């Protein structure tokens, strides 16, 4: 129980310093909902409110572009990992099997 009080007090101190929940989560390993519950009565200064608001607007304005870049990185990673799994050159038996699978034949009989 002492440990949870120490964590909560650390979160309160960080919030009073003007940190956002996301920033506090980096130091205190609890969920955002827990932070919200613990810190709902901690008031921020006008300076801190303005900083967090400006930060949020900046993040929101970059959102679509960041998502597009992240998606492209994920696609590139998938292609790279897939390329490692494919053994080239593909054998004639593999082509036949793929052809049979693509044409919907129930039984794949390899004609070698």
C-alpha positions in Angstrom: 0.0 0.0 0.0 2.9 2.4 0.7 4.1 2.0 -2.8 0.8 3.1 -4.3 0.8 6.2 -2.1 4.3 7.0 -3.2 3.3 6.6 -6.9 0.3 8.8 -6.4 2.3 11.5 -4.6 4.9 11.4 -7.4 2.0 11.9 -10.0 0.6 14.8 -8.0 4.0 16.5 -7.8 4.5 16.1 -11.5 1.0 17.4 -12.3 1.7 20.5 -10.1 4.8 21.1 -12.2 2.5 21.3 -15.2 3.0 18.0 -16.9 0.3 16.4 -19.0 -1.1 12.9 -18.2 0.9 11.5 -21.1 4.1 13.0 -19.8 3.4 11.8 -16.3 2.8 8.3 -17.6 6.4 8.1 -18.7 7.5 8.5 -15.1 4.6 6.7 -13.3 3.5 3.4 -14.7 -0.2 3.6 -14.2 -3.1 4.0 -16.7 -4.4 7.4 -17.9 -7.7 6.7 -16.2 -6.0 6.2 -12.9 -4.1 9.4 -13.3 -7.3 11.2 -14.2 -8.9 9.9 -11.0 -5.9 10.8 -8.8 -5.3 14.2 -10.4 -8.9 15.6 -11.0 -8.5 18.0 -8.1 -5.0 19.3 -8.9 -5.3 22.7 -10.5 -3.0 23.8 -13.2 -1.6 27.4 -13.5 -2.8 29.4 -16.5 0.7 29.2 -18.0 0.6 25.4 -17.8 -2.9 25.3 -19.2 -1.8 27.4 -22.1 1.3 25.2 -22.8 -0.8 22.0 -22.7 -3.5 23.5 -25.0 -0.9 24.7 -27.5 0.8 21.3 -27.4 -2.6 19.6 -28.1 -3.4 21.9 -31.0 0.0 21.3 -32.5 -0.4 17.5 -32.2 -3.9 17.6 -33.7 -2.8 19.7 -36.6 0.0 17.2 -37.4 -2.3 14.2 -36.9 -3.3 13.1 -40.4 0.3 13.5 -41.8 1.7 11.6 -38.8 -0.8 8.8 -39.3 0.0 8.6 -43.0 3.7 8.4 -42.3 3.2 5.8 -39.5 1.0 3.7 -41.9 3.7 3.9 -44.6 6.3 2.7 -42.1 4.2 -0.2 -41.2 3.6 -1.2 -44.8 7.3 -1.0 -45.5 8.1 -3.1 -42.5 5.6 -5.8 -43.7 7.1 -5.8 -47.2 10.6 -6.2 -45.7 9.6 -9.0 -43.4 7.7 -10.7 -46.2 10.7 -10.5 -48.6 12.8 -12.3 -46.0 10.3 -15.1 -45.8 10.0 -15.7 -49.6 12.6 -18.2 -50.9 13.6 -17.2 -54.4 13.7 -18.6 -57.0 10.2 -20.1 -56.7 10.2 -23.7 -57.8 7.8 -25.0 -60.6 6.1 -27.1 -58.0 5.3 -24.0 -55.9 3.9 -22.3 -59.0 1.6 -25.3 -59.7 0.4 -25.4 -56.2 -0.4 -21.7 -56.2 -2.2 -22.0 -59.5 -4.3 -24.9 -58.2 -5.1 -22.9 -55.0 -6.0 -19.8 -57.0 -8.3 -21.6 -59.4 -10.3 -23.1 -56.5 -9.4 -26.8 -57.0 -10.3 -28.7 -53.9 -7.5 -31.2 -54.1 -4.1 -29.9 -54.9 -2.3 -32.7 -56.8 1.2 -31.7 -57.8 2.2 -32.9 -61.2 5.9 -33.2 -61.1 
